[in-house]
Amino acid sequence: MSKKTIIIFISVFAIVGAIIFGVISLINKKNSNTTDNTTPWYQSFNPFGTGTQDTNNTGEQSTDTEGQGTTETKTSRFYQITDFAIAGATFLEDTRPIFYNETTPEPEPIKTVINADTKEGRKEIQIFLNKALSLTPPLVVDGSFGKLAIQAIKDFQELNGLTITGKIDTETAPFFTKTTTAVVEKNQYEQAPSVRYTGRMNGHIYKMFLDTKIEEKISNSTIPGIYEAFFNNIANTVIYRYLSSDNSISSFTATLGEPKGEFLPKDISDLITSPDKIKFFYLTENSNGISGVVKNFGDTKMSVVFSSPLTEWLSQWANNKDIYLTTKASYGVDGSVFLLNMTNKTISKIFGGVKGLTTLVNPNSSLVLYSVATGTGPRLGIFDITKHTTKDLGIYGLPEKCIWSSDNITIYCALPNVITGNQYPDYWYQGLISFDDYFIKMDTTSSGTTTIANSTNETPIDGTHLFLSDKEDTLFFTNKKDSTLWSLNLR
């Protein structure tokens, strides 16, 4: 390489180096007012902007309001109780221990009447008289009432305006008391609203108190592939329903803490519990058709209350004396609903001739919420059992996605935002269609409707198996999309 070439190369290198140094100096100067001197400029670089995210307790992201730079926190009414599929759930006022801050309760004074019928009691009365009357000399404390003791009692009666008898009679006895101190045990347990549920995958039983939202597993007995689970009134006995290895439907009753359970007859087609959850009713096929059986939880006895040559029924126990049977629904078939009289074991038709009929009777057996298959979807209506009249509610949905309030007038429903097709309830039962629901409260007498929440604004939900808390301030339901358990705050 020639000397001239070397000089040119060095000159170019020096010029480029000066340019680079100048650029770096300029950048550092511009960032000197906003960047800590200890942090290099290239570590402060953020091509996506700094931004802020405000997340509230429900996990929802807050959003700017009308570009004013303020944030609005929205609290969801929905709460996802489980992240796994359940087979059944129930509400329960459950018992839990109370934990106090103090380790040892303070003793408290307790005043009691002295028992004059015992020797020790009479000794205590003699001591009482010695102090109350300042007797000198004092009575001998021997538990025996002699002349001096009787006179002291008379003096005490006179002093307190009592009838002077010299005896510890019913008028005088309450004046002779003693005070002792004792540790008063506080109530160590309390009742709190909770929900219990059974896992579909393994049959384990869980409970969650609604105020703490802490889940606890209370049974780990494993029964895989549970499809349905029904609890008794205190939620310590469960009927598990699942498909056995021989493809028959098994129904098994088990109680917490007991080593053995009971198998019910195979291939029970339908099973429901009474409203008080003390009894249950199931349908099982026989050589002549089908039988309806009533049985108490925890009892081996059973009573056959219904028989029919027709085998396709769905049952509902509206109140503790009325069971309703509805023919299994299909969109192109007329359906009917019947009342089963459990006393004389007869059934009477309520109404029928309704295509795709599904029903939900209110607790006092006065109204039937029903759906009818139409060319635009399943439409809800009310049938008045006493007046034999029908009323169109003007909304689309299925009774299986509703629950009656205890007032026998109000219904809570999960209604589809969009209806696709018209072959209902078949499409929905078969899983060919899944809804995204909004939740309403309706007065069925006036058809006044209030929208409580819309799941499409959060997590789309297809609600089914609805039930209410005792105070009706919380609605529970299963999301049919994944069988998870949810709650909806109604307050």
C-alpha distance (Angstrom), angle and dihedral (degrees) to the residues before:
residue distance angle dihedral
M1 . . .
S2 3.82 . .
K3 3.78 123.5 .
K4 3.81 90.4 -115.0
T5 3.81 92.7 54.3
I6 3.79 91.1 50.5
I7 3.80 91.8 52.4
I8 3.81 91.9 49.7
F9 3.81 91.5 49.1
I10 3.81 92.5 50.4
S11 3.79 91.8 48.1
V12 3.81 93.4 51.3
F13 3.81 91.3 47.5
A14 3.80 91.4 51.1
I15 3.81 92.7 49.0
V16 3.84 93.1 49.0
G17 3.80 90.9 47.0
A18 3.82 90.8 51.5
I19 3.79 91.2 50.4
I20 3.83 92.4 50.5
F21 3.80 91.6 47.2
G22 3.80 90.9 50.5
V23 3.79 93.3 50.6
I24 3.83 91.9 50.3
S25 3.82 91.3 48.4
L26 3.80 91.4 49.9
I27 3.83 92.3 51.0
N28 3.80 92.4 48.0
K29 3.80 90.2 50.0
K30 3.82 92.4 52.3
N31 3.80 92.0 49.3
S32 3.79 96.2 43.7
N33 3.83 93.0 94.8
T34 3.81 96.8 50.6
T35 3.77 106.1 29.6
D36 3.78 127.1 71.9
N37 3.84 109.3 -112.5
T38 3.80 88.6 -129.3
T39 3.82 93.0 58.1
P40 3.82 118.2 74.1
W41 3.80 113.6 -127.4
Y42 3.77 93.9 -118.9
Q43 3.84 91.0 59.0
S44 3.81 90.4 54.5
F45 3.76 93.2 53.6
N46 3.84 113.9 113.7
P47 3.79 114.8 173.5
F48 3.88 92.0 -172.7
G49 3.79 97.2 54.4
T50 3.80 126.6 -112.2
G51 3.83 99.4 -98.6
T52 3.82 127.2 162.8
Q53 3.79 133.7 -113.9
D54 3.79 121.6 -159.9
T55 3.82 112.7 -163.9
N56 3.79 119.7 -172.3
N57 3.81 128.8 -153.5
T58 3.77 93.3 -82.6
G59 3.78 93.0 56.4
E60 3.80 94.1 -112.5
Q61 3.79 119.1 140.4
S62 3.79 115.6 -123.1
T63 3.80 118.7 -129.1
D64 3.80 134.3 -150.3
T65 3.80 115.4 -98.2
E66 3.82 115.4 -130.3
G67 3.79 92.0 -32.1
Q68 3.82 92.6 -70.7
G69 3.79 94.2 126.0
T70 3.82 93.9 -113.8
T71 3.81 124.3 119.1
E72 3.79 129.2 -136.5
T73 3.81 117.6 -152.0
K74 3.78 114.2 -148.1
T75 3.79 119.4 -161.6
S76 3.79 115.4 -149.7
R77 3.79 121.1 -129.4
F78 3.81 89.2 -152.8
Y79 3.79 123.0 84.4
Q80 3.80 124.2 -175.2
I81 3.80 106.3 -140.9
T82 3.81 98.6 -176.2
D83 3.77 135.0 27.7
F84 3.80 90.5 -158.5
A85 3.80 134.1 64.7
I86 3.80 117.3 -89.1
A87 3.81 131.2 -155.8
G88 3.81 97.7 -155.3
A89 3.80 143.5 -16.1
T90 3.80 141.5 -166.2
F91 3.80 139.8 -168.6
L92 3.80 117.4 -118.3
E93 3.80 139.3 176.6
D94 3.78 92.3 -131.9
T95 3.82 131.6 -166.4
R96 3.79 122.6 -119.6
P97 3.82 135.4 168.9
I98 3.80 121.6 -99.6
F99 3.79 116.8 -131.9
Y100 3.82 115.9 -154.0
N101 3.79 125.8 -159.3
E102 3.81 95.6 -131.8
T103 3.79 117.0 76.8
T104 3.84 97.9 -153.0
P105 3.82 121.6 29.8
E106 3.83 115.8 -130.2
P107 3.83 116.2 -107.9
E108 3.80 114.3 -106.0
P109 3.86 128.1 -151.8
I110 3.80 115.2 -108.2
K111 3.84 121.5 -166.2
T112 3.82 117.9 -154.9
V113 3.82 135.6 173.7
I114 3.82 114.1 -106.5
N115 3.81 113.6 -115.9
A116 3.81 107.1 -126.6
D117 3.80 92.1 -172.1
T118 3.81 93.1 76.9
K119 3.80 129.5 65.9
E120 3.79 91.6 -123.8
G121 3.79 89.4 50.6
R122 3.81 91.6 52.3
K123 3.79 89.6 50.4
E124 3.79 89.2 53.6
I125 3.83 89.9 50.4
Q126 3.82 90.7 51.7
I127 3.82 89.6 52.3
F128 3.81 89.4 46.4
L129 3.84 91.8 52.6
N130 3.81 92.7 47.3
K131 3.83 90.0 56.6
A132 3.81 98.3 37.4
L133 3.84 95.0 49.0
S134 3.84 98.1 29.3
L135 3.81 88.2 -130.2
T136 3.83 118.0 -158.7
P137 2.90 112.5 -139.4
P138 3.80 93.0 23.1
L139 3.76 124.5 -131.4
V140 3.75 115.7 -91.2
V141 3.77 106.8 -106.7
D142 3.82 99.3 -132.5
G143 3.82 103.1 122.1
S144 3.83 91.6 -112.4
F145 3.80 119.8 115.6
G146 3.83 107.1 -142.4
K147 3.81 129.3 164.8
L148 3.80 93.9 -70.4
A149 3.82 92.7 50.1
I150 3.80 92.6 47.4
Q151 3.83 90.6 50.1
A152 3.82 89.9 49.2
I153 3.79 89.8 52.7
K154 3.85 90.0 51.2
D155 3.80 90.5 49.5
F156 3.82 89.9 50.1
Q157 3.83 91.4 49.2
E158 3.80 91.7 50.0
L159 3.80 91.5 47.7
N160 3.83 91.4 53.1
G161 3.82 97.3 41.3
L162 3.79 94.3 -109.1
T163 3.78 129.0 143.6
I164 3.81 105.7 -84.2
T165 3.80 106.7 -123.4
G166 3.80 104.3 132.5
K167 3.78 88.2 -128.2
I168 3.80 134.4 104.1
D169 3.79 92.2 -116.1
T170 3.81 128.8 166.2
E171 3.82 90.8 -86.0
T172 3.80 95.2 49.4
A173 3.81 101.6 36.0
P174 3.87 96.6 76.9
F175 3.83 89.4 60.0
F176 3.79 92.0 63.1
T177 3.79 104.9 75.6
K178 3.76 138.2 150.9
T179 3.79 130.7 -153.1
T180 3.77 122.9 -139.5
T181 3.78 132.2 172.6
A182 3.76 124.4 -129.9
V183 3.77 139.3 161.9
V184 3.80 106.7 -101.3
E185 3.78 109.3 -145.6
K186 3.76 112.6 -133.0
N187 3.75 121.3 -137.4
Q188 3.78 102.4 -81.4
Y189 3.81 95.3 -163.4
E190 3.78 137.5 49.7
Q191 3.79 138.6 -171.9
A192 3.80 117.0 -114.8
P193 3.83 133.1 171.1
S194 3.77 113.6 -99.9
V195 3.77 142.8 158.3
R196 3.81 127.6 -131.4
Y197 3.78 124.6 -159.7
T198 3.78 142.7 172.1
G199 3.79 124.8 -128.7
R200 3.78 113.4 -121.6
M201 3.80 95.3 -148.1
N202 3.82 98.5 52.4
G203 3.82 109.9 5.5
H204 3.81 93.6 -118.9
I205 3.81 115.5 154.5
Y206 3.80 121.5 -130.7
K207 3.78 136.2 -177.8
M208 3.79 132.8 -159.5
F209 3.81 128.4 -172.0
L210 3.78 108.5 -136.7
D211 3.82 96.1 -135.7
T212 3.80 97.8 50.7
K213 3.84 99.1 31.2
I214 3.82 88.3 -147.5
E215 3.80 113.5 148.2
E216 3.80 119.6 -143.1
K217 3.79 127.8 -174.7
I218 3.82 109.0 -137.2
S219 3.80 99.7 174.7
N220 3.79 129.9 33.2
S221 3.80 99.0 179.0
T222 3.79 102.1 134.5
I223 3.80 123.1 -134.6
P224 3.82 108.6 161.3
G225 3.80 124.9 -140.1
I226 3.82 102.1 18.1
Y227 3.79 111.0 -176.9
E228 3.82 100.0 -179.5
A229 3.81 134.2 14.4
F230 3.83 128.1 -173.3
F231 3.83 124.9 -167.0
N232 3.81 128.7 -151.9
N233 3.83 123.5 -128.7
I234 3.83 96.1 -78.9
A235 3.81 93.8 34.8
N236 3.78 95.3 -124.4
T237 3.81 95.3 110.7
V238 3.80 123.2 58.7
I239 3.79 133.8 -172.3
Y240 3.81 108.5 -145.8
R241 3.81 118.6 -157.7
Y242 3.79 119.3 -165.5
L243 3.78 144.4 143.7
S244 3.81 113.4 -94.8
S245 3.78 125.6 -143.0
D246 3.83 89.6 -99.2
N247 3.85 89.2 57.5
S248 3.80 92.7 -109.6
I249 3.81 122.8 130.1
S250 3.81 110.5 -108.1
S251 3.82 123.9 -161.4
F252 3.80 115.9 -166.1
T253 3.82 127.5 -178.1
A254 3.82 117.9 -151.1
T255 3.82 133.5 173.6
L256 3.79 125.9 -151.4
G257 3.79 111.6 -104.3
E258 3.79 95.4 14.2
P259 3.81 119.5 109.1
K260 3.80 97.3 -145.8
G261 3.78 135.8 49.3
E262 3.78 136.7 -173.5
F263 3.79 131.6 -109.8
L264 3.78 116.7 -138.9
P265 3.82 120.4 -149.8
K266 3.80 115.6 -64.0
D267 3.79 123.8 -101.5
I268 3.81 98.2 22.7
S269 3.79 102.1 -179.1
D270 3.81 97.9 -159.1
L271 3.83 135.4 9.7
I272 3.82 132.0 -177.0
T273 3.81 136.7 169.1
S274 3.80 127.0 -129.6
P275 3.84 116.3 -104.4
D276 3.82 90.4 -104.4
K277 3.83 88.6 46.5
I278 3.79 93.0 -132.4
K279 3.82 94.0 113.5
F280 3.78 137.5 29.3
F281 3.79 135.0 -154.2
Y282 3.78 127.0 -149.9
L283 3.81 139.5 178.6
T284 3.78 120.9 -134.7
E285 3.79 130.7 173.3
N286 3.79 123.0 -113.0
S287 3.81 134.7 177.3
N288 3.82 91.3 -82.7
G289 3.80 99.2 43.4
I290 3.76 123.4 -79.9
S291 3.82 138.4 -19.4
G292 3.80 130.1 -151.6
V293 3.80 115.0 -144.3
V294 3.83 130.8 -168.4
K295 3.78 118.8 -156.1
N296 3.81 136.2 170.6
F297 3.79 120.3 -124.4
G298 3.79 108.0 -104.0
D299 3.81 94.0 15.5
T300 3.79 127.4 107.3
K301 3.81 93.5 -154.5
M302 3.78 120.0 95.8
S303 3.80 136.6 -175.7
V304 3.81 126.3 -147.3
V305 3.82 106.0 -140.1
F306 3.80 102.3 163.6
S307 3.80 140.6 35.1
S308 3.80 130.9 174.4
P309 3.80 138.8 165.2
L310 3.84 86.5 -133.0
T311 3.79 112.7 84.3
E312 3.83 104.1 -174.5
W313 3.81 105.8 90.1
L314 3.80 138.7 137.5
S315 3.80 115.9 -156.2
Q316 3.78 134.9 -151.4
W317 3.81 128.6 -174.7
A318 3.81 100.9 -149.0
N319 3.81 96.3 177.5
N320 3.78 135.3 -10.9
K321 3.82 93.3 -78.2
D322 3.81 105.8 31.5
I323 3.80 126.2 72.4
Y324 3.81 118.3 -178.9
L325 3.79 124.3 -156.5
T326 3.80 121.3 -158.5
T327 3.78 123.8 -172.1
K328 3.79 111.7 -112.6
A329 3.77 108.8 -90.9
S330 3.79 133.9 -119.5
Y331 3.80 125.6 167.1
G332 3.81 94.9 -119.1
V333 3.82 98.0 41.7
D334 3.81 129.6 82.7
G335 3.79 112.4 -119.9
S336 3.81 134.4 -161.4
V337 3.81 137.2 -163.8
F338 3.83 124.7 -142.3
L339 3.81 135.8 -168.4
L340 3.80 115.9 -129.5
N341 3.81 114.8 -145.1
M342 3.81 103.0 -151.1
T343 3.80 92.7 -168.5
N344 3.81 99.5 59.8
K345 3.83 94.3 17.6
T346 3.79 95.6 -124.7
I347 3.78 132.0 128.4
S348 3.79 129.5 -141.2
K349 3.80 127.2 -163.9
I350 3.80 116.5 -112.9
F351 3.81 99.2 -175.3
G352 3.78 139.3 -42.3
G353 3.78 148.4 159.1
V354 3.83 90.3 102.1
K355 3.81 118.5 136.0
G356 3.80 115.2 -128.4
L357 3.81 90.4 4.1
T358 3.81 118.5 -172.1
T359 3.81 121.5 164.8
L360 3.80 147.1 -162.3
V361 3.84 118.0 -169.6
N362 3.80 120.0 -153.8
P363 3.85 119.9 -118.2
N364 3.82 97.4 -97.6
S365 3.82 94.2 45.7
S366 3.80 95.0 -118.8
L367 3.83 101.7 114.1
V368 3.79 136.0 33.8
L369 3.79 120.5 -153.2
Y370 3.80 105.7 -152.0
S371 3.80 141.3 169.1
V372 3.79 128.0 -139.2
A373 3.79 124.5 -159.9
T374 3.81 110.7 -118.4
G375 3.79 134.6 172.8
T376 3.82 89.1 -97.1
G377 3.80 99.4 42.6
P378 3.82 141.2 -75.5
R379 3.82 110.1 -32.9
L380 3.79 122.8 -158.5
G381 3.78 124.4 -130.6
I382 3.81 141.6 164.2
F383 3.80 125.5 -122.3
D384 3.81 116.1 -160.3
I385 3.82 106.5 -144.1
T386 3.81 94.6 -160.9
K387 3.81 98.3 44.0
H388 3.83 95.7 32.9
T389 3.80 90.6 -134.5
T390 3.80 132.0 135.1
K391 3.78 129.6 -144.1
D392 3.80 128.7 -166.6
L393 3.81 110.4 -134.4
G394 3.80 92.7 -159.2
I395 3.81 95.3 -126.9
Y396 3.79 136.0 100.7
G397 3.79 121.8 -124.8
L398 3.78 146.4 93.2
P399 3.84 129.0 -89.8
E400 3.82 87.6 -130.8
K401 3.80 85.7 70.1
C402 3.83 94.6 52.6
I403 3.80 140.8 71.2
W404 3.81 131.4 -159.1
S405 3.80 121.4 -125.0
S406 3.81 117.7 -127.4
D407 3.82 88.0 -108.4
N408 3.85 87.8 73.1
I409 3.81 90.5 -133.3
T410 3.80 107.3 69.0
I411 3.78 124.6 72.3
Y412 3.79 130.5 -167.8
C413 3.80 114.6 -152.1
A414 3.79 141.6 179.6
L415 3.81 103.0 -141.4
P416 3.81 127.3 -170.9
N417 3.81 116.0 -110.2
V418 3.80 89.4 -150.2
I419 3.82 130.0 26.8
T420 3.81 115.4 -151.1
G421 3.80 118.1 -167.6
N422 3.78 126.2 -16.1
Q423 3.81 108.5 -110.1
Y424 3.82 96.8 109.0
P425 2.95 142.7 -166.5
D426 3.84 86.5 10.5
Y427 3.83 96.2 64.8
W428 3.79 92.0 50.9
Y429 3.81 97.0 43.6
Q430 3.80 91.6 48.4
G431 3.80 92.3 49.8
L432 3.81 93.1 -118.6
I433 3.81 89.8 122.9
S434 3.80 129.1 37.1
F435 3.80 121.8 -168.7
D436 3.80 131.8 -141.8
D437 3.81 102.1 -143.7
Y438 3.75 140.8 -151.1
F439 3.81 117.0 -159.1
I440 3.79 123.5 -129.4
K441 3.80 142.6 -179.2
M442 3.81 114.7 -145.6
D443 3.78 135.0 -173.7
T444 3.82 100.9 -143.1
T445 3.82 92.9 -158.4
S446 3.81 94.8 58.8
S447 3.83 99.0 18.3
G448 3.82 87.4 -128.8
T449 3.78 107.1 161.0
T450 3.80 131.8 -161.7
T451 3.80 120.9 -169.4
I452 3.81 108.6 -138.4
A453 3.81 100.7 -176.9
N454 3.80 141.6 -25.3
S455 3.79 116.8 -133.6
T456 3.82 92.7 -156.6
N457 3.80 87.7 72.3
E458 3.81 89.2 62.1
T459 3.82 124.9 4.1
P460 3.83 113.4 -8.8
I461 3.81 108.3 -118.1
D462 3.79 132.9 -168.6
G463 3.80 100.1 -157.6
T464 3.79 124.6 -151.2
H465 3.84 139.6 149.1
L466 3.81 92.3 42.6
F467 3.82 122.1 -169.6
L468 3.81 135.1 166.1
S469 3.79 136.0 -133.2
D470 3.81 115.8 -111.4
K471 3.82 91.9 -101.1
E472 3.82 90.3 43.9
D473 3.78 91.1 -127.7
T474 3.80 93.5 119.5
L475 3.81 130.6 47.4
F476 3.80 118.0 -155.5
F477 3.78 125.3 -162.7
T478 3.80 144.7 156.9
N479 3.79 120.1 -112.5
K480 3.81 102.3 -129.3
K481 3.81 90.4 -155.7
D482 3.82 92.9 71.5
S483 3.86 104.4 -4.1
T484 3.83 93.0 -115.0
L485 3.81 119.6 151.3
W486 3.82 119.1 -115.0
S487 3.79 139.5 175.0
L488 3.79 132.2 -149.8
N489 3.79 122.0 -153.7
L490 3.82 108.5 -130.4
R491 3.82 97.2 -174.7
